[in-house]
């Protein structure tokens, strides 16, 4: 593993790697939250309409 002290290209590559890993983590987290929110909304709405149908 060669030392990359003071090498601009290596430092840029490291920064980009860190940035992209955190970026993709954020993207996956956002997608996951959106899916959970959608699933909860669908479940709640279907349960709500079922309770409405039962009350009539």
C-alpha positions as CSV (number, residue, x, y, z in Angstrom):
1,X,0.0,0.0,0.0
2,X,1.9,3.1,-1.2
3,X,1.8,6.2,0.8
4,X,-0.3,9.0,-0.8
5,X,0.9,11.9,1.3
6,X,0.6,15.1,-0.7
7,X,-0.6,13.4,-3.8
8,X,-3.5,15.5,-5.0
9,X,-5.0,12.8,-7.2
10,X,-5.0,10.3,-4.4
11,X,-6.5,12.8,-2.0
12,X,-9.2,13.7,-4.5
13,X,-9.9,10.0,-5.1
14,X,-10.2,9.4,-1.3
15,X,-12.5,12.4,-0.9
16,X,-14.7,11.3,-3.8
17,X,-14.8,7.8,-2.5
18,X,-15.9,9.0,0.9
19,X,-18.4,11.4,-0.6
20,X,-19.9,8.8,-2.9
21,X,-20.2,6.1,-0.2
22,X,-22.0,8.6,2.1
23,X,-24.1,9.9,-0.9
24,X,-25.3,6.4,-1.8
25,X,-26.0,5.6,1.8
26,X,-28.2,8.7,1.9
27,X,-29.9,7.7,-1.3
28,X,-30.6,4.2,-0.1
29,X,-31.8,5.6,3.3
30,X,-34.1,8.0,1.4
31,X,-35.5,5.2,-0.8
32,X,-36.0,2.9,2.2
33,X,-37.8,5.6,4.2
34,X,-40.0,6.4,1.1
35,X,-40.9,2.7,0.8
36,X,-41.7,2.3,4.5
37,X,-43.8,5.5,4.3
38,X,-45.7,4.2,1.3
39,X,-46.2,0.8,2.8
40,X,-47.5,2.3,6.1
41,X,-49.8,4.7,4.1
42,X,-51.2,1.8,2.0
43,X,-51.7,-0.4,5.1
44,X,-53.4,2.4,7.0
45,X,-55.6,3.4,4.1
46,X,-56.7,-0.2,3.4
47,X,-57.4,-0.8,7.1
48,X,-59.3,2.5,7.2
49,X,-61.4,1.7,4.2
50,X,-62.1,-1.8,5.7
51,X,-63.3,-0.3,9.0
52,X,-65.4,2.2,7.0
53,X,-67.0,-0.7,5.0
54,X,-67.7,-2.6,8.2
55,X,-69.4,0.3,9.8
56,X,-71.9,0.6,6.9
